[in-house]
Amino acid sequence: MNARVERFNRTIQEEFMDAQLDVMAEDLGEFNHLLMDWLIWYNTVRPHYGLGQVSPMRYLISNFGLSNMSWTHTWTLLFKL
């Protein structure tokens, strides 16, 4: 489990934080908003090698079906099936 967490931390560092160091130094609030946007993109759009080149949300839908209880208003606005 720890190896997976560390890999996720590395992905955040390499794909997001390294490009946003100036924003983090100047405006932490803006950095947090950008990070939230990136995390939504990471889970809904970005293909993941370990999931067969699909996003985590697409993987969940494909393998476990669609549940109205799992959707948030943000998700329905950002990702159209």
N, CA, C and O atoms as a GROMACS GRO file, in nm:
protein
  324
    1MET      N    1   0.082  -0.119   0.000
    1MET     CA    2   0.000   0.000   0.000
    1MET      C    3   0.088   0.126   0.000
    1MET      O    4   0.060   0.221  -0.073
    2ASN      N    5   0.193   0.127   0.081
    2ASN     CA    6   0.278   0.244   0.090
    2ASN      C    7   0.343   0.276  -0.045
    2ASN      O    8   0.359   0.393  -0.079
    3ALA      N    9   0.380   0.174  -0.122
    3ALA     CA   10   0.442   0.197  -0.252
    3ALA      C   11   0.345   0.268  -0.346
    3ALA      O   12   0.386   0.354  -0.424
    4ARG      N   13   0.218   0.235  -0.339
    4ARG     CA   14   0.119   0.301  -0.424
    4ARG      C   15   0.099   0.447  -0.385
    4ARG      O   16   0.086   0.534  -0.471
    5VAL      N   17   0.098   0.471  -0.256
    5VAL     CA   18   0.086   0.610  -0.209
    5VAL      C   19   0.208   0.690  -0.252
    5VAL      O   20   0.194   0.803  -0.299
    6GLU      N   21   0.325   0.633  -0.237
    6GLU     CA   22   0.446   0.702  -0.278
    6GLU      C   23   0.447   0.728  -0.428
    6GLU      O   24   0.494   0.834  -0.472
    7ARG      N   25   0.397   0.634  -0.508
    7ARG     CA   26   0.392   0.654  -0.653
    7ARG      C   27   0.296   0.768  -0.688
    7ARG      O   28   0.324   0.849  -0.776
    8PHE      N   29   0.183   0.774  -0.618
    8PHE     CA   30   0.088   0.883  -0.641
    8PHE      C   31   0.151   1.016  -0.604
    8PHE      O   32   0.136   1.115  -0.676
    9ASN      N   33   0.222   1.020  -0.491
    9ASN     CA   34   0.291   1.144  -0.451
    9ASN      C   35   0.392   1.186  -0.557
    9ASN      O   36   0.405   1.305  -0.586
   10ARG      N   37   0.464   1.090  -0.614
   10ARG     CA   38   0.561   1.122  -0.718
   10ARG      C   39   0.491   1.177  -0.843
   10ARG      O   40   0.541   1.271  -0.905
   11THR      N   41   0.378   1.119  -0.879
   11THR     CA   42   0.303   1.168  -0.994
   11THR      C   43   0.258   1.312  -0.973
   11THR      O   44   0.270   1.395  -1.063
   12ILE      N   45   0.205   1.342  -0.855
   12ILE     CA   46   0.164   1.480  -0.825
   12ILE      C   47   0.285   1.573  -0.836
   12ILE      O   48   0.275   1.682  -0.893
   13GLN      N   49   0.396   1.531  -0.780
   13GLN     CA   50   0.517   1.615  -0.783
   13GLN      C   51   0.562   1.641  -0.927
   13GLN      O   52   0.587   1.756  -0.965
   14GLU      N   53   0.572   1.534  -1.006
   14GLU     CA   54   0.627   1.548  -1.142
   14GLU      C   55   0.529   1.613  -1.240
   14GLU      O   56   0.570   1.694  -1.323
   15GLU      N   57   0.402   1.579  -1.231
   15GLU     CA   58   0.306   1.626  -1.330
   15GLU      C   59   0.239   1.758  -1.292
   15GLU      O   60   0.189   1.829  -1.380
   16PHE      N   61   0.238   1.792  -1.165
   16PHE     CA   62   0.168   1.915  -1.125
   16PHE      C   63   0.258   2.013  -1.051
   16PHE      O   64   0.279   2.125  -1.096
   17MET      N   65   0.311   1.971  -0.940
   17MET     CA   66   0.380   2.066  -0.851
   17MET      C   67   0.504   2.130  -0.914
   17MET      O   68   0.527   2.249  -0.895
   18ASP      N   69   0.582   2.052  -0.987
   18ASP     CA   70   0.704   2.108  -1.046
   18ASP      C   71   0.672   2.225  -1.140
   18ASP      O   72   0.752   2.317  -1.154
   19ALA      N   73   0.556   2.220  -1.205
   19ALA     CA   74   0.517   2.327  -1.297
   19ALA      C   75   0.448   2.443  -1.225
   19ALA      O   76   0.428   2.549  -1.285
   20GLN      N   77   0.412   2.425  -1.099
   20GLN     CA   78   0.336   2.527  -1.027
   20GLN      C   79   0.410   2.585  -0.907
   20GLN      O   80   0.347   2.643  -0.818
   21LEU      N   81   0.541   2.572  -0.902
   21LEU     CA   82   0.616   2.620  -0.786
   21LEU      C   83   0.604   2.771  -0.767
   21LEU      O   84   0.595   2.818  -0.654
   22ASP      N   85   0.603   2.847  -0.876
   22ASP     CA   86   0.590   2.992  -0.865
   22ASP      C   87   0.454   3.030  -0.807
   22ASP      O   88   0.445   3.119  -0.722
   23VAL      N   89   0.350   2.963  -0.853
   23VAL     CA   90   0.214   2.992  -0.802
   23VAL      C   91   0.208   2.957  -0.654
   23VAL      O   92   0.151   3.032  -0.575
   24MET      N   93   0.266   2.844  -0.616
   24MET     CA   94   0.264   2.803  -0.476
   24MET      C   95   0.334   2.906  -0.388
   24MET      O   96   0.289   2.934  -0.277
   25ALA      N   97   0.442   2.963  -0.436
   25ALA     CA   98   0.518   3.061  -0.358
   25ALA      C   99   0.444   3.194  -0.347
   25ALA      O  100   0.456   3.263  -0.246
   26GLU      N  101   0.367   3.229  -0.450
   26GLU     CA  102   0.303   3.361  -0.454
   26GLU      C  103   0.160   3.362  -0.398
   26GLU      O  104   0.121   3.457  -0.331
   27ASP      N  105   0.084   3.256  -0.425
   27ASP     CA  106  -0.058   3.256  -0.387
   27ASP      C  107  -0.103   3.114  -0.357
   27ASP      O  108  -0.140   3.039  -0.447
   28LEU      N  109  -0.099   3.078  -0.230
   28LEU     CA  110  -0.132   2.942  -0.189
   28LEU      C  111  -0.278   2.907  -0.221
   28LEU      O  112  -0.309   2.793  -0.255
   29GLY      N  113  -0.368   3.005  -0.210
   29GLY     CA  114  -0.508   2.981  -0.243
   29GLY      C  115  -0.526   2.944  -0.389
   29GLY      O  116  -0.598   2.849  -0.421
   30GLU      N  117  -0.460   3.016  -0.476
   30GLU     CA  118  -0.466   2.986  -0.620
   30GLU      C  119  -0.404   2.850  -0.648
   30GLU      O  120  -0.456   2.773  -0.729
   31PHE      N  121  -0.293   2.820  -0.581
   31PHE     CA  122  -0.229   2.689  -0.596
   31PHE      C  123  -0.327   2.577  -0.558
   31PHE      O  124  -0.337   2.477  -0.630
   32ASN      N  125  -0.399   2.593  -0.447
   32ASN     CA  126  -0.495   2.492  -0.404
   32ASN      C  127  -0.608   2.474  -0.505
   32ASN      O  128  -0.651   2.362  -0.529
   33HIS      N  129  -0.655   2.584  -0.564
   33HIS     CA  130  -0.759   2.573  -0.668
   33HIS      C  131  -0.707   2.499  -0.790
   33HIS      O  132  -0.776   2.415  -0.846
   34LEU      N  133  -0.585   2.530  -0.831
   34LEU     CA  134  -0.525   2.460  -0.944
   34LEU      C  135  -0.505   2.311  -0.913
   34LEU      O  136  -0.525   2.226  -1.000
   35LEU      N  137  -0.466   2.281  -0.790
   35LEU     CA  138  -0.449   2.141  -0.751
   35LEU      C  139  -0.581   2.066  -0.753
   35LEU      O  140  -0.586   1.952  -0.799
   36MET      N  141  -0.688   2.128  -0.705
   36MET     CA  142  -0.819   2.063  -0.710
   36MET      C  143  -0.861   2.035  -0.854
   36MET      O  144  -0.911   1.927  -0.884
   37ASP      N  145  -0.840   2.132  -0.942
   37ASP     CA  146  -0.871   2.111  -1.085
   37ASP      C  147  -0.788   1.996  -1.142
   37ASP      O  148  -0.840   1.914  -1.217
   38TRP      N  149  -0.660   1.991  -1.107
   38TRP     CA  150  -0.573   1.887  -1.157
   38TRP      C  151  -0.617   1.749  -1.106
   38TRP      O  152  -0.616   1.652  -1.181
   39LEU      N  153  -0.655   1.741  -0.979
   39LEU     CA  154  -0.699   1.613  -0.922
   39LEU      C  155  -0.828   1.564  -0.988
   39LEU      O  156  -0.844   1.445  -1.011
   40ILE      N  157  -0.919   1.656  -1.019
   40ILE     CA  158  -1.040   1.617  -1.091
   40ILE      C  159  -1.003   1.564  -1.229
   40ILE      O  160  -1.055   1.461  -1.271
   41TRP      N  161  -0.914   1.634  -1.299
   41TRP     CA  162  -0.869   1.588  -1.430
   41TRP      C  163  -0.800   1.453  -1.418
   41TRP      O  164  -0.824   1.364  -1.500
   42TYR      N  165  -0.716   1.436  -1.318
   42TYR     CA  166  -0.641   1.312  -1.297
   42TYR      C  167  -0.734   1.192  -1.282
   42TYR      O  168  -0.706   1.084  -1.334
   43ASN      N  169  -0.844   1.211  -1.212
   43ASN     CA  170  -0.936   1.101  -1.186
   43ASN      C  171  -1.044   1.082  -1.291
   43ASN      O  172  -1.107   0.976  -1.297
   44THR      N  173  -1.068   1.182  -1.374
   44THR     CA  174  -1.178   1.172  -1.470
   44THR      C  175  -1.136   1.168  -1.615
   44THR      O  176  -1.212   1.120  -1.700
   45VAL      N  177  -1.019   1.219  -1.647
   45VAL     CA  178  -0.978   1.230  -1.787
   45VAL      C  179  -0.847   1.155  -1.815
   45VAL      O  180  -0.838   1.082  -1.914
   46ARG      N  181  -0.748   1.172  -1.732
   46ARG     CA  182  -0.613   1.119  -1.756
   46ARG      C  183  -0.615   0.967  -1.763
   46ARG      O  184  -0.663   0.901  -1.671
   47PRO      N  185  -0.562   0.911  -1.874
   47PRO     CA  186  -0.553   0.765  -1.881
   47PRO      C  187  -0.447   0.712  -1.785
   47PRO      O  188  -0.341   0.772  -1.768
   48HIS      N  189  -0.475   0.599  -1.724
   48HIS     CA  190  -0.384   0.535  -1.629
   48HIS      C  191  -0.340   0.401  -1.685
   48HIS      O  192  -0.423   0.319  -1.722
   49TYR      N  193  -0.212   0.381  -1.692
   49TYR     CA  194  -0.156   0.258  -1.748
   49TYR      C  195  -0.209   0.133  -1.675
   49TYR      O  196  -0.245   0.034  -1.739
   50GLY      N  197  -0.213   0.139  -1.544
   50GLY     CA  198  -0.257   0.024  -1.465
   50GLY      C  199  -0.404  -0.010  -1.481
   50GLY      O  200  -0.448  -0.117  -1.438
   51LEU      N  201  -0.480   0.079  -1.542
   51LEU     CA  202  -0.623   0.056  -1.564
   51LEU      C  203  -0.655   0.034  -1.711
   51LEU      O  204  -0.770   0.046  -1.752
   52GLY      N  205  -0.555   0.001  -1.790
   52GLY     CA  206  -0.578  -0.025  -1.931
   52GLY      C  207  -0.595   0.101  -2.013
   52GLY      O  208  -0.672   0.104  -2.109
   53GLN      N  209  -0.524   0.206  -1.975
   53GLN     CA  210  -0.526   0.336  -2.046
   53GLN      C  211  -0.663   0.404  -2.043
   53GLN      O  212  -0.702   0.471  -2.140
   54VAL      N  213  -0.735   0.389  -1.934
   54VAL     CA  214  -0.859   0.464  -1.914
   54VAL      C  215  -0.848   0.538  -1.781
   54VAL      O  216  -0.763   0.505  -1.698
   55SER      N  217  -0.933   0.638  -1.761
   55SER     CA  218  -0.932   0.713  -1.635
   55SER      C  219  -0.993   0.627  -1.524
   55SER      O  220  -1.068   0.533  -1.552
   56PRO      N  221  -0.961   0.657  -1.399
   56PRO     CA  222  -1.020   0.581  -1.289
   56PRO      C  223  -1.173   0.584  -1.291
   56PRO      O  224  -1.236   0.482  -1.265
   57MET      N  225  -1.232   0.698  -1.321
   57MET     CA  226  -1.377   0.705  -1.322
   57MET      C  227  -1.435   0.620  -1.435
   57MET      O  228  -1.535   0.551  -1.415
   58ARG      N  229  -1.374   0.626  -1.553
   58ARG     CA  230  -1.419   0.542  -1.664
   58ARG      C  231  -1.407   0.394  -1.629
   58ARG      O  232  -1.495   0.315  -1.662
   59TYR      N  233  -1.298   0.357  -1.562
   59TYR     CA  234  -1.278   0.219  -1.519
   59TYR      C  235  -1.390   0.175  -1.424
   59TYR      O  236  -1.447   0.067  -1.440
   60LEU      N  237  -1.420   0.259  -1.326
   60LEU     CA  238  -1.526   0.225  -1.231
   60LEU      C  239  -1.661   0.208  -1.301
   60LEU      O  240  -1.736   0.114  -1.271
   61ILE      N  241  -1.693   0.298  -1.392
   61ILE     CA  242  -1.820   0.290  -1.463
   61ILE      C  243  -1.824   0.162  -1.548
   61ILE      O  244  -1.925   0.092  -1.548
   62SER      N  245  -1.718   0.134  -1.619
   62SER     CA  246  -1.713   0.018  -1.708
   62SER      C  247  -1.721  -0.114  -1.632
   62SER      O  248  -1.780  -0.210  -1.680
   63ASN      N  249  -1.662  -0.119  -1.514
   63ASN     CA  250  -1.653  -0.246  -1.442
   63ASN      C  251  -1.756  -0.265  -1.332
   63ASN      O  252  -1.784  -0.377  -1.291
   64PHE      N  253  -1.812  -0.156  -1.284
   64PHE     CA  254  -1.904  -0.168  -1.172
   64PHE      C  255  -2.038  -0.101  -1.196
   64PHE      O  256  -2.124  -0.101  -1.108
   65GLY      N  257  -2.057  -0.044  -1.314
   65GLY     CA  258  -2.184   0.017  -1.347
   65GLY      C  259  -2.197   0.158  -1.294
   65GLY      O  260  -2.109   0.210  -1.226
   66LEU      N  261  -2.307   0.217  -1.326
   66LEU     CA  262  -2.334   0.355  -1.291
   66LEU      C  263  -2.428   0.361  -1.172
   66LEU      O  264  -2.535   0.300  -1.173
   67SER      N  265  -2.389   0.434  -1.072
   67SER     CA  266  -2.472   0.454  -0.955
   67SER      C  267  -2.495   0.603  -0.937
   67SER      O  268  -2.399   0.680  -0.931
   68ASN      N  269  -2.618   0.644  -0.929
   68ASN     CA  270  -2.648   0.786  -0.908
   68ASN      C  271  -2.591   0.837  -0.777
   68ASN      O  272  -2.565   0.956  -0.764
   69MET      N  273  -2.572   0.749  -0.680
   69MET     CA  274  -2.520   0.791  -0.551
   69MET      C  275  -2.372   0.826  -0.559
   69MET      O  276  -2.320   0.896  -0.471
   70SER      N  277  -2.302   0.779  -0.662
   70SER     CA  278  -2.159   0.806  -0.671
   70SER      C  279  -2.127   0.935  -0.745
   70SER      O  280  -2.011   0.977  -0.749
   71TRP      N  281  -2.225   0.998  -0.804
   71TRP     CA  282  -2.200   1.118  -0.885
   71TRP      C  283  -2.213   1.244  -0.802
   71TRP      O  284  -2.300   1.255  -0.716
   72THR      N  285  -2.127   1.336  -0.830
   72THR     CA  286  -2.137   1.468  -0.769
   72THR      C  287  -2.178   1.567  -0.876
   72THR      O  288  -2.166   1.538  -0.995
   73HIS      N  289  -2.224   1.682  -0.836
   73HIS     CA  290  -2.261   1.786  -0.931
   73HIS      C  291  -2.138   1.825  -1.015
   73HIS      O  292  -2.151   1.848  -1.135
   74THR      N  293  -2.022   1.832  -0.952
   74THR     CA  294  -1.899   1.868  -1.024
   74THR      C  295  -1.871   1.765  -1.132
   74THR      O  296  -1.837   1.800  -1.245
   75TRP      N  297  -1.884   1.640  -1.099
   75TRP     CA  298  -1.857   1.533  -1.196
   75TRP      C  299  -1.948   1.546  -1.317
   75TRP      O  300  -1.900   1.535  -1.430
   76THR      N  301  -2.077   1.568  -1.297
   76THR     CA  302  -2.168   1.574  -1.412
   76THR      C  303  -2.137   1.694  -1.500
   76THR      O  304  -2.162   1.688  -1.621
   77LEU      N  305  -2.086   1.800  -1.445
   77LEU     CA  306  -2.051   1.918  -1.525
   77LEU      C  307  -1.922   1.898  -1.602
   77LEU      O  308  -1.907   1.953  -1.711
   78LEU      N  309  -1.829   1.822  -1.549
   78LEU     CA  310  -1.697   1.811  -1.608
   78LEU      C  311  -1.683   1.696  -1.708
   78LEU      O  312  -1.605   1.704  -1.802
   79PHE      N  313  -1.758   1.591  -1.687
   79PHE     CA  314  -1.731   1.470  -1.765
   79PHE      C  315  -1.861   1.417  -1.822
   79PHE      O  316  -1.947   1.370  -1.747
   80LYS      N  317  -1.875   1.422  -1.950
   80LYS     CA  318  -1.994   1.370  -2.017
   80LYS      C  319  -1.962   1.233  -2.074
   80LYS      O  320  -1.860   1.215  -2.140
   81LEU      N  321  -2.049   1.137  -2.050
   81LEU     CA  322  -2.027   1.001  -2.100
   81LEU      C  323  -2.062   0.991  -2.246
   81LEU      O  324  -2.050   0.884  -2.305
   0.00000   0.00000   0.00000
